[in-house]
Amino acid sequence: MELLKAIGFVKRGKNRKKVFMNLDKPMIPSELVMRIYKSNSNTYFNLVSRALSELKEKNLVEIVNPEDRTGRIYKRTKKGEKVYKRLKE
């Protein structure tokens, strides 16, 4: 049931789903912005940052280097990988 709630959470947010599905390796937010939107606009950066914060809150992604204020690297958690596999089906 927990997994289904997490899947629903990811699917409900268009940007959240884009960010989550594109996080196939540890990445910094600006890499995700360029991969998804092909632009480095602040608007897109804000969308990606918000999505990452929401995903982190639900333990679907984690920060690899939390001590750094800039250049934080995000990756999917084990729970996030399970959700990803279900969404790919």
Phi and psi restraints in degrees (value plus and minus 20) as a CYANA .aco file:
   2 GLU   PHI     -79.3   -39.3
   2 GLU   PSI     -61.8   -21.8
   3 LEU   PHI     -85.0   -45.0
   3 LEU   PSI     -60.7   -20.7
   4 LEU   PHI     -85.4   -45.4
   4 LEU   PSI     -57.9   -17.9
   5 LYS   PHI     -83.6   -43.6
   5 LYS   PSI     -61.6   -21.6
   6 ALA   PHI     -85.4   -45.4
   6 ALA   PSI     -60.0   -20.0
   7 ILE   PHI     -82.2   -42.2
   7 ILE   PSI     -65.5   -25.5
   8 GLY   PHI     -81.1   -41.1
   8 GLY   PSI     -60.0   -20.0
   9 PHE   PHI     -81.4   -41.4
   9 PHE   PSI     -65.1   -25.1
  10 VAL   PHI     -86.1   -46.1
  10 VAL   PSI     -63.6   -23.6
  11 LYS   PHI     -86.7   -46.7
  11 LYS   PSI     -51.0   -11.0
  12 ARG   PHI     -86.7   -46.7
  12 ARG   PSI     -44.4    -4.4
  13 GLY   PHI    -129.4   -89.4
  13 GLY   PSI      96.3   136.3
  14 LYS   PHI     -78.1   -38.1
  14 LYS   PSI     -70.4   -30.4
  15 ASN   PHI     -89.6   -49.6
  15 ASN   PSI     -57.9   -17.9
  16 ARG   PHI     -79.8   -39.8
  16 ARG   PSI     -62.7   -22.7
  17 LYS   PHI     -87.0   -47.0
  17 LYS   PSI     -62.1   -22.1
  18 LYS   PHI     -79.1   -39.1
  18 LYS   PSI     -67.4   -27.4
  19 VAL   PHI     -83.0   -43.0
  19 VAL   PSI     -67.4   -27.4
  20 PHE   PHI     -81.6   -41.6
  20 PHE   PSI     -65.8   -25.8
  21 MET   PHI     -91.2   -51.2
  21 MET   PSI     -46.1    -6.1
  22 ASN   PHI    -109.1   -69.1
  22 ASN   PSI     -25.3    14.7
  23 LEU   PHI    -107.0   -67.0
  23 LEU   PSI      44.0    84.0
  24 ASP   PHI    -106.2   -66.2
  24 ASP   PSI     -26.7    13.3
  25 LYS   PHI    -170.9  -130.9
  25 LYS   PSI     144.1   184.1
  26 PRO   PHI     -77.9   -37.9
  26 PRO   PSI     108.0   148.0
  27 MET   PHI    -163.1  -123.1
  27 MET   PSI     137.1   177.1
  28 ILE   PHI    -113.5   -73.5
  28 ILE   PSI     136.5   176.5
  29 PRO   PHI     -72.8   -32.8
  29 PRO   PSI     -60.2   -20.2
  30 SER   PHI     -84.6   -44.6
  30 SER   PSI     -51.5   -11.5
  31 GLU   PHI     -85.8   -45.8
  31 GLU   PSI     -60.5   -20.5
  32 LEU   PHI     -84.9   -44.9
  32 LEU   PSI     -60.7   -20.7
  33 VAL   PHI     -78.7   -38.7
  33 VAL   PSI     -67.8   -27.8
  34 MET   PHI     -86.1   -46.1
  34 MET   PSI     -58.9   -18.9
  35 ARG   PHI     -87.0   -47.0
  35 ARG   PSI     -64.1   -24.1
  36 ILE   PHI    -101.9   -61.9
  36 ILE   PSI     -67.8   -27.8
  37 TYR   PHI    -125.9   -85.9
  37 TYR   PSI     -28.1    11.9
  38 LYS   PHI      36.7    76.7
  38 LYS   PSI      11.6    51.6
  39 SER   PHI    -174.4  -134.4
  39 SER   PSI     135.7   175.7
  40 ASN   PHI    -130.9   -90.9
  40 ASN   PSI      14.5    54.5
  41 SER   PHI     -86.3   -46.3
  41 SER   PSI     124.6   164.6
  42 ASN   PHI     -81.4   -41.4
  42 ASN   PSI     -53.3   -13.3
  43 THR   PHI     -79.4   -39.4
  43 THR   PSI     -67.8   -27.8
  44 TYR   PHI     -87.6   -47.6
  44 TYR   PSI     -56.7   -16.7
  45 PHE   PHI     -81.7   -41.7
  45 PHE   PSI     -60.8   -20.8
  46 ASN   PHI     -84.4   -44.4
  46 ASN   PSI     -60.3   -20.3
  47 LEU   PHI     -82.1   -42.1
  47 LEU   PSI     -65.8   -25.8
  48 VAL   PHI     -86.0   -46.0
  48 VAL   PSI     -63.0   -23.0
  49 SER   PHI     -82.6   -42.6
  49 SER   PSI     -62.3   -22.3
  50 ARG   PHI     -84.0   -44.0
  50 ARG   PSI     -64.7   -24.7
  51 ALA   PHI     -80.7   -40.7
  51 ALA   PSI     -63.7   -23.7
  52 LEU   PHI     -83.1   -43.1
  52 LEU   PSI     -60.1   -20.1
  53 SER   PHI     -82.4   -42.4
  53 SER   PSI     -64.4   -24.4
  54 GLU   PHI     -84.6   -44.6
  54 GLU   PSI     -61.5   -21.5
  55 LEU   PHI     -87.4   -47.4
  55 LEU   PSI     -56.7   -16.7
  56 LYS   PHI     -86.7   -46.7
  56 LYS   PSI     -59.2   -19.2
  57 GLU   PHI     -78.4   -38.4
  57 GLU   PSI     -54.4   -14.4
  58 LYS   PHI    -113.0   -73.0
  58 LYS   PSI      -9.8    30.2
  59 ASN   PHI      40.0    80.0
  59 ASN   PSI      14.9    54.9
  60 LEU   PHI    -117.8   -77.8
  60 LEU   PSI     -44.8    -4.8
  61 VAL   PHI    -152.7  -112.7
  61 VAL   PSI     140.5   180.5
  62 GLU   PHI    -158.3  -118.3
  62 GLU   PSI     139.8   179.8
  63 ILE   PHI    -114.8   -74.8
  63 ILE   PSI     105.2   145.2
  64 VAL   PHI     -93.7   -53.7
  64 VAL   PSI     -55.1   -15.1
  65 ASN   PHI    -143.6  -103.6
  65 ASN   PSI      49.2    89.2
  66 PRO   PHI     -82.7   -42.7
  66 PRO   PSI     -40.5    -0.5
  67 GLU   PHI     -93.7   -53.7
  67 GLU   PSI     -38.7     1.3
  68 ASP   PHI    -105.3   -65.3
  68 ASP   PSI     115.6   155.6
  69 ARG   PHI    -104.2   -64.2
  69 ARG   PSI     -51.4   -11.4
  70 THR   PHI    -140.9  -100.9
  70 THR   PSI     135.2   175.2
  71 GLY   PHI      50.1    90.1
  71 GLY   PSI      13.0    53.0
  72 ARG   PHI     -86.1   -46.1
  72 ARG   PSI     117.3   157.3
  73 ILE   PHI    -123.8   -83.8
  73 ILE   PSI     106.6   146.6
  74 TYR   PHI    -128.8   -88.8
  74 TYR   PSI     127.3   167.3
  75 LYS   PHI    -168.7  -128.7
  75 LYS   PSI     141.3   181.3
  76 ARG   PHI     -92.5   -52.5
  76 ARG   PSI     126.9   166.9
  77 THR   PHI    -104.5   -64.5
  77 THR   PSI     158.3   198.3
  78 LYS   PHI     -81.3   -41.3
  78 LYS   PSI     -61.7   -21.7
  79 LYS   PHI     -82.3   -42.3
  79 LYS   PSI     -62.1   -22.1
  80 GLY   PHI     -81.5   -41.5
  80 GLY   PSI     -58.8   -18.8
  81 GLU   PHI     -85.2   -45.2
  81 GLU   PSI     -58.3   -18.3
  82 LYS   PHI     -84.0   -44.0
  82 LYS   PSI     -62.9   -22.9
  83 VAL   PHI     -83.7   -43.7
  83 VAL   PSI     -64.0   -24.0
  84 TYR   PHI     -77.9   -37.9
  84 TYR   PSI     -66.0   -26.0
  85 LYS   PHI     -81.5   -41.5
  85 LYS   PSI     -59.7   -19.7
  86 ARG   PHI     -88.3   -48.3
  86 ARG   PSI     -57.5   -17.5
  87 LEU   PHI     -90.4   -50.4
  87 LEU   PSI     -48.3    -8.3
  88 LYS   PHI     -94.3   -54.3
  88 LYS   PSI     -43.1    -3.1
